[in-house]
């Protein structure tokens, strides 16, 4: 009996170490591109340099630039949503499950709720960015008389 308890404890500890390793690796990978690009300026959530006043576009070219920025943001938000869906799938495979437990693990449930909420929010931001890209493209064409 004592061996079973030790084995269960060992399995739980192994799963915990695997999870923490995966989280640390994910954090490292997510931080890597920013540091490799050498960005010196801090940016807010919209991708604009912090402390800079955001100016409304006045020319067709400025509208096209805004549209391009929003298209890039939409792609980034979709990547984040996909990363959270993948993280949940990977995490669900690493959490130790009790043989008699037929329900969802509390750890998996907490991660599932987080990842679903984050993915949904990122997808909503992507849709909003798509709409703004369309708007600025339309305004650029209007200003050019097309």
C-alpha positions in Angstrom: 0.0 0.0 0.0 2.8 2.4 0.9 4.4 1.7 -2.5 1.2 2.9 -4.3 1.2 6.1 -2.3 4.8 6.7 -3.2 4.2 6.0 -6.9 1.2 8.3 -6.9 3.2 11.1 -5.3 6.1 10.5 -7.7 3.7 10.7 -10.7 2.2 13.9 -9.4 5.6 15.5 -8.8 6.7 14.4 -12.3 3.7 15.9 -13.9 4.2 19.1 -11.9 7.8 19.4 -13.0 6.8 18.8 -16.6 4.2 21.4 -16.5 6.4 24.0 -14.9 9.1 23.2 -17.4 6.6 23.7 -20.2 5.5 27.0 -18.8 9.1 28.2 -18.4 9.9 27.1 -22.0 6.8 28.8 -23.3 7.6 32.1 -21.5 11.2 31.9 -22.9 10.0 31.3 -26.4 7.4 34.1 -26.3 10.0 36.6 -25.0 12.6 35.5 -27.5 11.4 37.2 -30.7 11.1 40.6 -29.0 14.6 40.5 -27.6 16.0 39.2 -30.9 14.5 42.0 -32.9 16.2 44.5 -30.7 13.2 46.7 -30.1 14.3 49.5 -27.9 11.0 51.3 -27.6 8.3 50.0 -25.3 4.9 49.5 -26.9 1.4 49.6 -25.6 -1.2 46.9 -26.4 -2.0 48.6 -29.7 1.6 48.4 -31.0 2.3 52.1 -30.7 5.3 53.4 -28.9 4.4 54.3 -25.4 4.5 58.0 -24.6 3.8 59.0 -28.2 0.6 60.7 -29.1 -1.4 58.7 -31.6 -2.4 60.9 -34.4 -5.4 60.6 -36.7 -4.5 59.9 -40.3 -5.0 62.8 -42.7 -3.8 61.5 -46.0 -4.5 58.4 -48.1 -1.0 57.2 -47.4 -1.5 57.5 -43.6 -4.8 55.6 -43.9 -3.0 52.8 -45.8 -0.3 52.7 -43.1 -3.0 52.4 -40.4 -4.7 49.6 -42.4 -1.4 47.7 -42.7 -0.7 48.1 -38.9 -4.2 46.7 -38.1 -3.7 43.8 -40.5 -0.5 42.9 -38.7 -2.2 43.2 -35.3 -5.0 40.9 -36.4 -2.5 38.3 -37.5 -0.7 38.6 -34.1 -3.9 38.3 -32.1 -4.8 35.1 -34.1 -1.3 33.7 -33.4 -1.8 34.3 -29.7 -5.3 32.7 -29.7 -3.8 29.6 -31.5 -0.9 29.5 -29.1 -3.3 29.3 -26.1 -5.4 26.6 -27.8 -2.2 24.6 -28.4 -1.0 25.2 -24.9 -4.2 23.8 -23.5 -4.0 20.7 -25.6 -0.3 20.1 -24.6 -1.1 20.8 -20.9 -4.0 18.4 -20.9 -1.6 15.6 -22.0 0.9 16.2 -19.1 -1.4 16.4 -16.1 -1.5 13.2 -14.1 -5.0 11.7 -14.0 -6.3 9.4 -11.3 -7.5 6.1 -12.7 -10.8 6.3 -10.9 -11.4 9.9 -11.6 -13.8 10.2 -14.6 -14.3 14.0 -14.3 -12.1 16.9 -15.4 -9.0 17.6 -13.3 -9.2 20.8 -11.4 -5.8 21.8 -12.9 -7.1 21.1 -16.4 -10.3 23.0 -15.8 -8.5 26.1 -14.5 -6.2 26.1 -17.5 -9.0 25.3 -19.9 -11.1 28.3 -18.6 -8.1 30.6 -18.9 -7.0 29.5 -22.4 -10.6 29.6 -23.7 -11.2 33.1 -22.3 -7.8 34.4 -23.6 -8.4 32.8 -27.1 -11.9 34.3 -27.3 -10.6 37.8 -26.3 -7.7 37.5 -28.8 -10.1 36.4 -31.6 -12.4 39.4 -30.8 -9.4 41.8 -31.0 -8.4 40.2 -34.3 -11.9 40.8 -35.7 -11.9 44.4 -34.5 -8.5 44.9 -36.1 -9.8 43.5 -39.3 -12.7 45.9 -39.3 -10.4 48.9 -38.7 -8.1 47.7 -41.5 -11.1 47.6 -43.9 -12.1 51.1 -42.7 -8.7 52.7 -43.2 -8.4 51.0 -46.6 -11.8 52.4 -47.6 -10.9 55.8 -46.4 -7.6 55.8 -48.4 -9.5 54.9 -51.5 -12.1 57.6 -50.9 -9.3 60.2 -50.5 -7.7 59.1 -53.7 -11.1 59.4 -55.4 -11.4 55.7 -56.2 
